[in-house]
Amino acid sequence: MRARSPHIGRDPLTAVVALPTVAVMHLIERESELATLSTYLEDIRTGSGTLALVGGEAGAGKSALVSAFLDEVAVRIAAGSCDGLSTPRPLGPVIEIAAQLEVDSSLPRDELFAAILLALEQQSTVVLVEDLHWADDATADFLFYAGRRLDRIPAMVVATYRDDEISSNAALTRLVGELSRLSAARRVPVVPLTRSGVATMVAGSGLDAEEVFRQTSGNAFFVTEVLAAGSSRPATVRDVVLARAARLSSSGRRVLDLASQLGIRFDADVLVEASDTDADGIDDCIGSGMLMTFGEELGFRHELSRATIAYEIPPIRRAAVNRAILRTLEHRRDVDVARLASHAAAANEGESAFRYSLEAGRRASDLGSHRESAHHYRTALRFASARPANERAALFEALAEQCMVIDQMDEALEAAEESLRLWNEVDDQIRIGAAHITVDHIAWNLGQGNLAYQHALQAVEILERHGPTIELARALASAGASEMELADRHQALAMLRRALDIAQAVEDANAESDALNTLGCSLATEGQVDDGLASIEQALDIALAHGLGHLAGRAYANLATFLADNHRFDRSDAVIAEGLQYTDDHDLLLRSVCLSGVLAESEMKRGQWDDAMADALGVLEQTGTMTVGRIPALTVIGTIKMRRGEADANAVLREALRLAEATGEVQRIAPVAFALAEQAWLHGDRDGVRKSIQAILDRIEAPITRQDRSQLASWAARLGDGPNAPAGAAPELALQIDGRWQEAADAWRTAGRPYEQALALVEVGSPTALAEAFDILDRLGARPAATLAAERLRSLGERVPRGVRASTRANPAGLTSREVEVLRLVANGLTNGEIAAQLFVSDRTVEHHVSRVLGKLGVTSRRDAARAARELDLATP
């Protein structure tokens, strides 16, 4: 069943036999792409779907290709398109697709996604999402949601996008890059026509085929427009579109201007009403081919045509045109408020623009389209200068919240500070206190620890005067977190317990979860690990029960961190997998980044350096202005590079240290300082070691955890300074501090920390211990430490082992140990979800691994990967 025709004709890639009317059309030079799409369609017969990413420049013929493909398929089709006008409608194409699948589009976002997937499970379907380059955040989330589950769903999702916008559109670059990593994803490039293809199109037109090719560079839409114009002289697409529009009557041109503000496709009766029933003008546009009919809809042949016409409208006329459209749409039912906001703003209708933009911002936020929500709030602020200060303060507050979610922290801070200024102007003490908390959170994410701390303290001071309130509980929880990292741990505990008491009294789950989380971290860092973990787990349960996404994400990250710090890696892996799945499903980018950072740190500790590097680099790709998310990733990358002896390691670590010092938090400074100390030690630079750990000692007035104190003592022991082990030191470090290196090495082995085990064996110094250390370090690729072990062996007159050859270490395909493990499971027919469950990682992590495996093997499908695994003898352990 075909529920709705896609936008046939928007990308005309046709041979025109008779001009000016089109008598016969067929695709030119697209046999290979059609065959590829047909092959992917066959996969859904096995119950496993595909995400086909059809990319090409504007006018290349993407939609024409997809339309020709869909005309031949014998399964159900559901199609939707992203909106290119101003700000996209949240979930625009998804709502269209839901209607065609008979799914209630009014469901809450998460339920809507699940319901669509359930409908797709029932019947083989091709889902088309056109113009991905205009996708809103929520639509992108749907594609990720569906793409991760296509391995068990008989559906083929086809998404078209302009690949010529990749370099200038950061959001599109990230979106296509992330989608391409999905194991179900396949790219289908649509390239320009060749000279021969252009000659076929031009045949019989009387135009010079070579000149048309030179002028158009094989762009199918441009060729079609040149043919329609009957001349190859226009130099650009704009020239040829305007030349065709110039033939219209004045009435036709007025209608065309109005149509360009309605979008690529629109209801015909909207154009009729908004143009005051100008039938002659509408007929003129259709007769000239500037507009085309699509059932009850009208539309442009291509977005390039619409955009060209829209750009040429003078500002005063553009406002008048949009005012007419606004008046028409306001009296209709079920019009998306985002459309009303867009037309009201373009019409400079201040009151309407403010009201509709505010409503559109709230709706977009509810649906998870945070980028679009921020745009609407900015638009509302353009028309808010005459509004009361309290309304503007609330609007800046809302904008700050959305900017935080999309990791535009600089703008978030500006908006939050303006909100604070306005609340001070209104003299609303409760809102002033709440605004200080907001600035605190944003400043912390920007790595400005002292600024965050000052705002947290101001919030507490202001709110204390108004008794136990929700705001005071949250302020105390926030201030307690800063106090724990920057000042007095005993004072922090007092604040957190008071926050907890007030939160429970006023029944605020937000403050209760936040306070329990930080309290658990404090207990765990001071050696009360089980009590701390229990507190964080309680915080997680509360956050999940009350739908507090960001607090749940924070709890997942902290729980995984302390499990990994205490070498409970199996459980930390399970928590990270569950947390990543949760943050992905709930569009919590900042928390997902934190969890990925924890995963990278955990992998580094276990000697899984390739995986750790990949995950840390992924964090850097995802983070924008959120400094605190970059610090652990840079620390992991710099530490591994240092241990591998790579030349740029020092630069990476210095950048991490610069950012960490700005936070003022020892927990962020210490790992970088220890890595720099290790680097100096490997090069025999004892003064360099002392200089690096001095960076921590200089912070001695700030709280230093038992773990960091133990690390400091361990380095002092290596330098021969002979300190005693601090109370509560981890067993491995306590043994090292006492000089019991063999026992320390055994403890590190039991903990699953091979690199630390090897360094302890180096200190043992016996030929047997040094040979074992060299073997471990060689397998890890830790060249500086392996060289040190080799030198000590030679000094004892011992032969240095040959080491493991690189081909053996990496295996013939160059896969990491985890990638080999994933490949074996793929070869055994497991789905991504089954692999994730078996390895205790998230579906998203498995997707990254599968994508890397396919790339390294040079194949595009799981079937081919399984075949390659058997050929390389990697299919079985």
Long-range contacts (C-beta under 8 A, 24 or more apart in sequence): 1-76, 1-77, 2-70, 2-76, 2-77, 3-76, 3-77, 3-78, 3-79, 3-99, 3-100, 3-101, 4-77, 4-78, 4-79, 4-96, 4-100, 5-67, 5-79, 5-294, 5-295, 6-63, 6-66, 6-67, 6-70, 6-77, 6-79, 6-81, 6-128, 6-130, 7-63, 7-67, 7-81, 7-130, 7-264, 7-265, 7-294, 7-299, 8-63, 8-64, 8-67, 8-294, 9-63, 9-64, 9-67, 9-292, 9-294, 9-301, 10-63, 10-64, 10-264, 10-299, 10-300, 10-301, 10-302, 10-303, 11-59, 11-60, 11-61, 11-62, 11-63, 11-64, 11-65, 11-220, 11-221, 11-302, 12-61, 12-64, 12-220, 12-221, 12-224, 12-301, 12-302, 13-60, 13-61, 13-64, 13-65, 13-193, 13-220, 13-224, 14-64, 14-201, 14-220, 14-224, 15-200, 15-201, 15-203, 16-201, 16-205, 16-224, 16-227, 17-204, 19-205, 19-227, 19-228, 19-230, 20-228, 20-230, 20-289, 27-61, 27-64, 27-65, 27-68, 28-193, 28-197, 28-200, 28-201, 28-220, 29-193, 29-194, 29-196, 29-197, 30-61, 30-64, 30-65, 30-68, 30-190, 33-65, 33-188, 33-190, 34-65, 34-68, 34-69, 36-186, 36-188, 37-65, 37-66, 37-69, 37-158, 37-188, 38-69, 38-72, 40-156, 40-186, 41-73, 41-75, 41-126, 41-156, 43-156, 43-861, 44-75, 44-124, 44-154, 44-155, 44-156, 45-124, 45-154, 47-152, 47-153, 47-154, 48-150, 48-151, 48-152, 48-153, 48-154, 48-184, 49-150, 49-151, 49-153, 49-154, 49-155, 49-156, 49-157, 49-184, 50-150, 50-156, 50-157, 50-184, 50-185, 50-186, 51-143, 51-146, 51-147, 51-150, 51-157, 51-159, 51-179, 51-182, 51-184, 51-185, 51-186, 52-156, 52-157, 52-158, 52-159, 52-186, 52-188, 53-132, 53-159, 53-161, 53-176, 53-179, 53-180, 53-185, 53-186, 53-187, 53-188, 54-158, 54-159, 54-160, 54-161, 54-188, 54-190, 55-160, 55-161, 55-162, 55-163, 55-176, 55-187, 55-188, 55-189, 55-190, 56-162, 56-163, 56-164, 56-189, 56-190, 56-191, 57-162, 57-163, 57-164, 57-192, 57-219, 58-162, 58-164, 58-221, 58-302, 58-303, 58-304, 59-219, 59-220, 59-221, 59-222, 59-237, 59-302, 59-304, 60-190, 60-191, 60-192, 60-219, 60-220, 60-221, 61-190, 61-220, 61-221, 62-160, 62-161, 62-190, 63-130, 63-160, 64-220, 65-190, 66-128, 66-130, 66-158, 66-160, 69-158, 70-126, 70-128, 73-126, 75-123, 75-124, 75-125, 75-126, 76-123, 76-124, 76-125, 76-126, 77-125, 77-126, 77-127, 77-128, 78-125, 78-126, 78-127, 78-128, 79-127, 79-128, 79-129, 79-130, 80-128, 80-129, 80-130, 81-129, 81-130, 81-131, 81-264, 81-265, 82-129, 82-130, 82-131, 82-132, 82-133, 82-134, 82-135, 82-136, 82-139, 83-134, 83-136, 83-263, 84-131, 84-134, 84-263, 84-264, 84-303, 84-306, 84-307, 85-261, 85-262, 85-263, 85-339, 85-342, 86-342, 86-345, 86-346, 87-136, 87-338, 87-341, 87-342, 87-360, 87-372, 87-375, 87-376, 87-379, 88-134, 88-135, 88-136, 88-139, 88-338, 88-369, 88-372, 89-136, 89-336, 89-338, 89-339, 90-136, 90-137, 90-138, 90-139, 90-338, 90-363, 90-364, 90-367, 90-368, 90-369, 90-372, 91-136, 91-138, 91-139, 91-142, 91-367, 91-369, 92-136, 92-139, 92-336, 93-129, 93-130, 93-135, 93-139, 94-138, 94-139, 94-142, 97-127, 97-129, 101-125, 109-138, 109-366, 109-367, 109-368, 110-585, 110-586, 113-141, 113-142, 113-145, 113-146, 116-142, 116-146, 117-145, 117-146, 117-149, 117-153, 120-146, 120-153, 120-154, 120-155, 121-152, 121-153, 121-154, 123-154, 124-154, 124-155, 125-154, 125-155, 125-156, 126-155, 126-156, 126-157, 126-158, 127-155, 127-156, 127-157, 127-158, 128-158, 128-159, 128-160, 129-157, 129-158, 129-159, 129-160, 130-159, 130-160, 131-160, 131-161, 131-162, 131-303, 132-159, 132-160, 132-161, 132-172, 132-175, 132-176, 133-161, 133-162, 133-165, 133-169, 133-172, 135-175, 136-364, 136-369, 136-371, 136-372, 137-368, 137-369, 137-370, 137-371, 137-372, 137-406, 137-587, 138-364, 138-367, 138-368, 138-369, 138-587, 139-369, 140-175, 141-368, 141-587, 143-179, 144-178, 144-179, 144-182, 144-584, 145-585, 147-179, 147-182, 147-184, 147-185, 148-182, 148-584, 148-832, 148-843, 148-844, 148-847, 149-833, 150-182, 150-184, 151-183, 151-184, 151-831, 151-832, 151-833, 151-862, 152-831, 152-833, 163-189, 171-371, 174-621, 174-622, 177-621, 180-851, 181-847, 181-848, 181-851, 182-847, 182-851, 183-832, 183-846, 183-847, 183-850, 183-851, 183-854, 183-862, 185-851, 186-860, 192-217, 192-218, 192-219, 192-220, 193-218, 193-219, 193-220, 193-223, 194-218, 198-223, 201-227, 202-227, 205-230, 206-230, 207-231, 207-232, 208-232, 221-301, 221-302, 221-304, 224-301, 225-305, 228-289, 237-304, 237-308, 238-308, 241-304, 241-305, 241-308, 241-309, 242-308, 242-312, 244-288, 244-289, 244-290, 245-290, 245-309, 247-288, 248-284, 248-285, 248-288, 248-290, 249-280, 249-281, 249-284, 251-278, 251-280, 251-281, 251-284, 252-280, 252-281, 252-284, 252-285, 252-288, 252-290, 253-281, 254-278, 254-281, 255-281, 255-282, 255-284, 255-285, 256-281, 256-285, 256-290, 256-291, 256-309, 257-309, 257-310, 257-313, 257-317, 257-321, 258-321, 258-324, 258-325, 259-285, 259-291, 259-298, 259-300, 259-306, 259-309, 260-300, 260-306, 260-307, 260-309, 260-310, 260-313, 261-310, 261-313, 261-318, 261-321, 261-322, 261-325, 261-343, 261-346, 262-325, 263-299, 263-306, 264-299, 264-300, 264-303, 264-306, 265-294, 265-297, 265-298, 265-299, 265-300, 266-297, 266-298, 266-299, 267-296, 267-297, 267-298, 268-293, 268-296, 268-297, 268-298, 269-296, 270-325, 270-328, 270-329, 270-332, 271-298, 273-328, 274-324, 274-325, 274-327, 274-328, 275-324, 276-324, 318-346, 319-346, 319-347, 319-348, 320-347, 322-346, 322-347, 323-347, 323-349, 326-352, 337-363, 338-363, 338-364, 338-372, 338-376, 341-376, 341-379, 345-379, 345-382, 345-383, 350-383, 351-383, 353-379, 353-380, 353-382, 353-383, 354-380, 354-383, 354-384, 354-387, 357-383, 358-395, 361-398, 361-402, 362-398, 365-398, 365-401, 365-402, 368-587, 370-402, 370-405, 370-406, 370-587, 371-402, 371-406, 373-402, 374-399, 374-402, 374-403, 374-406, 374-408, 377-402, 389-422, 389-425, 389-426, 390-422, 390-423, 390-426, 390-428, 390-431, 392-422, 393-419, 393-422, 393-423, 393-425, 393-426, 393-431, 393-435, 394-419, 396-422, 397-435, 397-438, 400-438, 400-442, 401-438, 404-441, 404-442, 404-445, 404-590, 405-587, 405-589, 405-590, 406-589, 407-589, 407-590, 407-623, 407-624, 407-625, 407-626, 408-624, 408-625, 409-442, 409-445, 409-446, 409-624, 409-625, 409-626, 409-627, 410-446, 410-625, 412-442, 413-439, 413-442, 413-443, 413-446, 416-442, 429-462, 429-463, 429-465, 429-466, 430-463, 430-466, 430-469, 430-471, 432-462, 433-458, 433-459, 433-462, 433-463, 433-466, 433-471, 433-472, 433-475, 434-459, 434-471, 434-474, 436-462, 436-475, 437-471, 437-474, 437-475, 437-478, 440-478, 440-479, 440-482, 441-478, 444-482, 444-628, 444-663, 445-590, 445-625, 445-626, 445-627, 445-628, 445-629, 446-625, 446-626, 446-627, 446-628, 447-627, 447-628, 447-631, 447-659, 447-662, 447-663, 448-662, 448-663, 449-482, 449-485, 449-486, 449-662, 449-663, 449-664, 449-665, 450-486, 450-664, 452-482, 453-479, 453-482, 453-483, 453-486, 453-487, 453-664, 456-481, 456-482, 457-482, 460-495, 468-502, 468-505, 468-506, 469-502, 469-506, 470-503, 470-506, 470-508, 470-510, 470-511, 472-502, 473-499, 473-502, 473-503, 473-506, 473-508, 473-511, 473-512, 473-515, 474-499, 474-508, 474-510, 474-511, 474-514, 476-502, 476-511, 476-515, 477-503, 477-511, 477-514, 477-515, 477-518, 478-514, 480-515, 480-518, 480-519, 481-514, 481-518, 484-518, 484-521, 484-522, 484-703, 485-664, 485-665, 485-666, 485-667, 485-702, 485-703, 486-664, 486-665, 486-702, 486-703, 487-702, 487-703, 488-703, 489-522, 489-526, 489-703, 492-518, 492-522, 492-703, 493-519, 493-522, 496-522, 509-542, 509-543, 509-545, 509-546, 509-548, 510-546, 510-548, 510-551, 512-539, 512-542, 513-539, 513-540, 513-542, 513-543, 513-546, 513-548, 513-551, 513-552, 513-555, 514-539, 514-551, 514-554, 515-539, 516-542, 517-551, 517-554, 517-555, 517-558, 520-558, 520-562, 521-558, 521-562, 524-562, 524-565, 525-705, 525-706, 525-707, 526-705, 526-706, 526-728, 527-706, 527-728, 529-562, 529-566, 532-562, 533-559, 533-562, 533-563, 536-562, 549-582, 549-583, 549-586, 549-588, 549-591, 550-588, 550-590, 550-591, 552-582, 552-591, 553-579, 553-582, 553-583, 553-588, 553-590, 553-591, 553-592, 553-594, 553-595, 554-591, 554-594, 556-582, 556-583, 556-591, 556-595, 557-591, 557-594, 557-595, 557-597, 557-598, 560-595, 560-598, 560-599, 560-602, 561-598, 561-601, 564-598, 564-601, 564-602, 564-605, 565-707, 567-751, 567-752, 567-753, 569-602, 569-606, 569-752, 570-840, 572-598, 572-602, 573-602, 573-839, 573-840, 573-841, 574-840, 576-602, 576-841, 576-842, 577-836, 577-840, 577-841, 577-842, 577-845, 578-842, 579-842, 580-841, 580-842, 580-844, 580-845, 581-842, 581-843, 581-844, 584-842, 584-843, 584-844, 589-622, 590-626, 590-629, 592-622, 593-619, 593-622, 593-623, 593-626, 593-629, 594-629, 596-622, 596-633, 597-629, 597-632, 597-633, 597-636, 598-632, 599-845, 600-632, 600-633, 600-636, 601-632, 601-635, 601-636, 604-636, 604-639, 604-640, 605-752, 605-753, 606-752, 606-753, 606-754, 607-753, 607-754, 607-755, 607-780, 608-816, 608-817, 608-818, 609-640, 609-643, 609-644, 609-780, 609-781, 610-816, 610-818, 610-819, 611-816, 611-818, 612-636, 612-640, 613-637, 613-640, 614-848, 614-852, 615-845, 615-848, 618-848, 627-659, 627-662, 627-663, 628-663, 628-668, 630-659, 631-656, 631-659, 631-660, 631-663, 631-668, 631-672, 632-668, 632-671, 634-659, 635-660, 635-671, 635-672, 635-675, 638-672, 638-675, 639-671, 639-675, 639-678, 642-675, 642-678, 642-679, 642-682, 642-784, 643-678, 643-755, 643-780, 643-782, 643-784, 643-785, 644-781, 644-782, 644-783, 645-782, 645-783, 645-784, 649-679, 650-676, 650-679, 653-679, 657-695, 661-695, 664-699, 664-702, 665-702, 666-696, 666-699, 666-702, 666-703, 666-704, 666-705, 666-708, 667-705, 667-708, 669-695, 669-696, 669-699, 670-696, 670-704, 670-708, 670-711, 674-711, 674-715, 677-715, 681-715, 681-718, 682-784, 682-785, 682-788, 683-784, 686-719, 689-715, 689-718, 689-719, 690-719, 707-733, 710-734, 710-737, 713-737, 718-763, 732-756, 736-760, 736-763, 741-765, 742-769, 745-769, 754-780, 755-780, 755-782, 755-785, 758-782, 758-785, 758-789, 759-785, 761-789, 762-788, 762-789, 762-792, 765-792, 767-793, 767-796, 767-798, 770-796, 770-798, 771-798, 771-801, 774-800, 774-801, 774-803, 775-801, 775-803, 775-804, 778-803, 778-804, 778-809, 779-804, 779-809, 781-809, 811-872, 811-874, 812-872, 813-856, 813-857, 813-868, 813-872, 813-874, 814-856, 815-853, 815-856, 815-874, 818-849, 819-849, 819-852, 819-853, 819-856, 820-874, 822-846, 822-849, 822-850, 822-853, 823-853, 823-857, 823-865, 823-869, 823-874, 823-875, 824-869, 824-874, 824-875, 824-876, 824-877, 826-850, 826-853, 826-862, 826-865, 826-866, 826-869, 827-865, 827-866, 827-869, 827-870, 827-874, 827-875, 828-875, 829-866
